[in-house]
Amino acid sequence: TAKGLQKLIDILHDYCSEWDLTVNFEKSEVLVFNSSGRQLKESHNFHYGGRPLRSARQYKYLGTVFSLNGKMTEALKQQKIKGQKGLFALRRILNPRTVSKAAALKLFDALIVPILGYGSSVWLPEMKIIKTALSLSKESDSQSVWDDFPEKVHIGFLRWLLGVRKSTSIAPLYGDTQRLPLGIRLVKQLLDYNNRLAMMHGTNEEKSKLVYHAYMDQKRLELDWFICVQGLSRLFDGLSHPKNASTEPILPNSLLVKKRLEDWFWNTWERKRLLNRKLGFYNVIKSEPKWEPYLDTKGAHFIARLRMCSHRLRIETGRYDSTPREERLCPSCCNEEQLFHLRQLPFAEYPMIQNEWHMLTECILTATARENLDPDTAEALSSHQFPSKPRKSLQTLAKKIVEL
C-alpha cells in the first residue's frame, strides 16, 4: 500500500541518519505500476526526509529498464542498442571475407550474446518467440518468430557474415548455420532462475529476501512472468504448478524444455521456408537444418547469395514490379518480340524464366563459366542437384550469377 511504502522509506531514512549514510537522491524515483502506463497522482505523494521523491515513467535498475505498464518492451529495445554497440566494435576487427565463419560465430556467442542476454531471466517472457511458442499456433508464419529486438542484432550479424543483402529471407540464415534464435537459447537461464527462487523456502533468512516475496506474489497473483514459466513447464515438460504456495514446488527440467523448444522452432522453420515462394531454389536444395560445408570455403558469400536468393535475377526483381512469375524471363535468352509471340499462344510455356537453375544450366551469359565446371559438378547441376561442398569452378559460376 502507499502507506506501507512510505513507512518503509521512513525506516530507511532513520537507519541512514543513525549510521551517517547518504542516499543518492538523484537516482531515487517512484514508479506506481498500472496497466494504463500513466503516472498516477498517488506517485507524487512520497517523500524521503521531507524531500519529495520524483515520479518517473521508467527506471533503470541494475541495467534493466522497468516501465509503468509493467511491460519490458523498452528493456528489449535497450538490449538491442547495447548489443549493436558491441557488434560494431567486433565488426571493426573482423573481415567476413577472410575470417572463419565458425570462429566469427564463436566470437559473437562469447562477446555479444552475454550483452544481449543480460537480465533475460526478467524480460525473456516478453519476447515474441516465447509467446508464439506458448500459443503453439500452427499458423505462426508471421514475423513474430524472429521479430524480437535483441534477435535483430543476431540476424544482422548473420547477414553481414554471409555477405547477403538486408532483404534476404531469414529462414536460410538459420538453416545453413544451424543457429537458434536467442529466445530459445536463453530459456534455460529463465527456468534455472525460476527453480532457484522456488527453492528459497527453507531458512528464515531466505524467506526474508525481497526477491522471495516478489516470487511468491508472482505465483499467488498469477502474474505474466510466472504464467510464462508455468506455460513452458506445462507445454514442454508436462508439469503443472500447484497454486498453493506452501506445496513443495515442482521444478521444470530446463534442459528438456529447451530441447523441446528447439524441436518446435525447427518445425516452425520448416513450415515458414516451404511457404516462402521467394525460396523456391533454396527449398529444392535444402531439406534439413545443418551447418553447410560451403561455409568453410573461401568464396562462401557467393554461394550463400545464390542459395538464399540474394541476387538480381528476374525471378527476384520481378517481385518488385509485380511481374507474374511465368513472365520473369531472361533478357539475354528471350527478347520482347519472342515474349510477345509467346503471349499469343493459348497454352504457352515459358522455358526461359531467369531463375537460379536457368543460370546454372543453360543461360548464354554463363556459358563460358559452365564450360569450366568439373565433370562431377556439371553432372550434378544437370540433374538439379546442388553440391553441398562446391568446388572452385562452381564458386566462379556463382560469382558470375550474383554479380550480374
N, C-alpha and C positions, 0 to 999 in steps of 0.2 A: 504494500500500500504506500501511498505518498507519505503518510505519517511515519510508517516504518522506515522508509528510505531516509527521511530527514533525521530520524533518531540515530540511524547508523552513521550518517555524515557527522552528526554532533559528537558521537562517540569517537570517531576518527580524529576530529578536531581537538577534543580533550586529550586524547592519547598523544598526539603530536605536540601539543603545548607542554604536556608534562615532561616529555623526553626531548624537548627542544629540536623537533623535526620540522622540516619545511615541506609543504605540498606545492608542487608546480601548478599554480592556479591557471596558467595559460593552457595547460593540457587537461584541465578538469572541466568537463561538459556533461550535460544531462540529455539523455535520449529516452523518450517515452514511446515505446514501440506500439504501433497501431496499424491496422490493415489499410487505412487511408493514406498513410505515409505523410501526414501533415503534422506540423508542430502544434501540439495541443497546449491550451493555456495552462494546464497543470504543470507543464515542463518548465515554466518560468518562475515557479514558487519555491525553488530550492536555494539554499544558501549555505556557505561554509564560513563559519566565524563571522557572521554578519555580512559577508560579501555575497551578492547574488551569483549563482552559477549560470553560465551561458547555456541556452538551449540550442541543440545542434540537430541538423538533419542527418549527418553522417559522422561516424567516429572511427578512426583507425586505431585498433588495439592489437598490439604485437604483429603489426604488418598486415592485418586483415581488416577490411572496411565493413562496418556494420551500418545498415540504413534503417530509417524509421519504420519502414513497412515490413521489416524482418527478412526481406529478400537479399540474396547475395549477388545480384547482378553486377553491382558496382565493384564488388570484390573480384569477380571473374574478369571484369574489364581491366582492373589494376594488375592482375596476374599476367594478362596478355601484354600490357605495356612493359612490365618488368622483364618478361621473357624476351620481348623484342629487343630491348636494350642489350641483354646478354647475347642474343643471337647476332646482332650487328657486330659486336666485338669478336665473336667467334668467326664470322664470315670474313672479317678483315685478315685473318691469318690462314684461311683455308682457300685452296683453289679447287673448285669442283671438277675441273678437267684432269687434274693430276692426283688428287688425294684418293686413297682407297675409300669406296663408298661405305664399306663395313666399319672402317676406322672413324670416318666422319660421323656415322650414326652413334658409335660408342661415345664420341666426344659430346654429341648432343645429349645423350642419355646421362652422361656424367656431369655436364656443366649447365645445361638448360632445363632439363626436366625437374631437378630439385627446385629451381626458381619458379617454374610454372606450377609445381605441385605443392608449394609451401601453403600450409593451412588447409590442405584438401580435406582433412578429417572434418572440417567445419562446413566448407562450402560445396563439397562434392555432390550432395543430394540435389543441388540446384542445377547441375549440368543436364543439358537436354538429352544426352545419350543415356544417362541413368533413368531419367523419366520415361524415355521411349522404351527402354528395356523393361521397366516395371509395367508398362502398359501391355507389353508382349503383343503389340499390334502387328499383324502380318501385312498391314498396309503402311509400314514405316518406310516409305520410299521418298520421303521428303528430305530436306537438308538437315533435319533435326539430329540425325545420327552422328554427323560430324560438323555441326554448326556452332559449337561452343567457342567462346573467346580464346581460352588457352590452346584449344586444338587448332585454331587457325595459325598459330605460330608453328606448330608441328607440321601442318600441311604446307605452309610456305617454305619451310626448310626442305621438305622432300622435293618440292617442285624445283627449288634452286639447285639442290644437289644433283637431280637427274637431268637438269638442263631443259625442262619442258616449259611451256608457256603458262601464264597465270590462269588461262581459261581451260587448262587441261582438266578433264574429269578426275575426281578424287579416288574413285574405286581402284584404278590401276596403280595409283601410288601405294596404296596399302597392299594390293595383291602381289606386286612384283617385289616388294621389300619385306613382305610378311610382317608388317608393322601393325600394332594395335593402337587405337585411339587412347589418349591419356586417361580418359574417364574409366576405361576398362582396366588400365594398368594400375591406377591409383585406388581401386575399390578395396584392395586388401588392406591398405592403410586405414580406410574408414572403418572396416569391420574389426580390425585389431584394436583400434581406438575404442570402439563401442564395447568390445569384450573387456578391455581394461577398466572402463567405467562401470560396467555391470558387476565386476568382481570387487568393487570398492564398498563392500558391505560388512567387512569383518570387524575392524577395530573402531573405537570411538574417534580416533584421530582421522581415519579415512572418512568417516561419516560427517565430520565437521568441515570438510573441504567444500568450498563453494561449487566446484565442478560436480561433485557428487549430488548436491541438491539440484543443480541445473539439470543433470541427467534424470533424476527422479521426477522433476517437473515435466521434462520431455515425455517420459513414459506415462505419467499419470494423466497429463492433458492430451496425450497422443498428438504431439506437435509434428511438424513436417519432417524434421531431421530423424526423429525416432520412427516415424511411419515409413520413411525410406529404408532404414536399416531393417525394419520388420518385413517390408515387402521383399527386399533382397533375400532375406533369410527364408521366407516362405516360398518364393518362386524358384530360387536356385539352390536351396539346401533342404527344402521340405520341412522347415521348422516353423513353429508358431510361438510367439512370445506371450506368456501369461500376463494378464493385466494387473494382477495382484503384485504389488511391489515387494512384498515380503517373500514371495515364492522364489526358490532357487533359480537363478537365471539360466536360460538355455542359450548357449553361445553358438553362433553360426560358425561353420568351418570356412574361414576366409579363403583358403586355397581352393576349396571345392567350388565356392561361389564364383571366384574369379575364373576358374576353368570353364564353368558352365556359361558364364557371361561371354567368354571368348568364343565358345561354340555358337552362342546366339548371334554374336556380331558377324562371324564368318557366314552364317546362314543368311543374315541380312545383306551382307556384302554380295553374296551370290545373287540374290534377287535384284538388287539395285543395278549391278553391272549388266545383267541379262535384259533388264527393262530399258537400259540406256541405249537408244538407237545409234548414238554417236560412236559407241564402242563395238560396232559390227565386226571389224577386223580383230580387235582385241579379244572378243568373246570366242572367235574361232580358234585362236592360238593359245588361249588361256583357259584352263579347266579348274585349277585349284590354287589357293594362295600359297606361295612358296617363294623363297629367295631365288631369283633368276640368275643363272650363271653369267649372262651378258653384263651384269653389273660389275663383274670383276675384270672386265676388259677395258682397254684404253678409250675406245670410241663409244662408250656406253650411252652417251647422251644422244647420239644419232639414232641408235636402236630404240631408245626409250621414246623419242619423239615420234618415230614411225609406229611403234606398238600402241602408243597412247593417243593417236590421232592428233598430235600436236604439230600440225603441218598446215600447208595452204593448198592442198589438193582440192579439187572442186567438190568432192564428196563432203568436205568440211566447210569450205567457203560458201557453198550453195545454201547452207542453212542461213547465212546472213541476209540473203536477199529472197529467201523463201522459194528457191528454185526446187521443183519436185525432184526427188532423189533420182528418178529414172532419166532426168534431163541434165544431170550434172556431168556432162560429157567432157572428155579430154579434148582441149582445144587444139592439140597437136595431131590428134588422130581422127578428129571429126570436126569439119568446119560447119559454118552456119547453113550452107547450101545442103549439105548432107543431112543435117538436123531437120531442115525444112521438109525434105522428102520423106524422112522417117516419120514425121508427124502426120503425113497424109495417109500412111498405111493404117488400116483398122486394127491390126494386131502386131504393131511394130515392137520389135525388141531393140533394146539399146545396149549393144555389146561393148561399147567403149566408154562406160562410166569411169571417170578418173578417180578410182579408189586405190587402196594400197596394193591389191592383187594385180590390178591393171599395170601399175607402175613396176611391180616386181617381175612381171612375166611377159608383157607384150608391148608396152609403150615404146614408141620410137625415140623418145627423149632419153631413155635409159638403155638403149640397145648396146651401146659401147660398154657400159658398166656390166651388163648381163653377160657379155661375151667373155669377160674376165672372171666370171664366177667359177669356183671349183666344181667338179662334176657332182659331188655329193650334195652341195648346196643347190645347184641348178635342178637336180632331180627332185629334191625336197620341195622347192618352190613350185615346180610344175605340178606337184600333187597337192598344192595348197597346204603345205606343212612348213612352218617357220622354225628353223633350228633354234634350240634353246641356248646354245652357245655358239653364236655366229662367228664365222671366220672373217679375216680381214677383208676379203673380197665382198662379202655381204655388208660389212660396215661401210665400205666405199659406196656401194649401191644405195644404202640407206641415207648416207650423207647427200648423195646426188638428189634423192627424192625430197628430203626435208628442206633442202636449200633452194628448191625451185621457187 
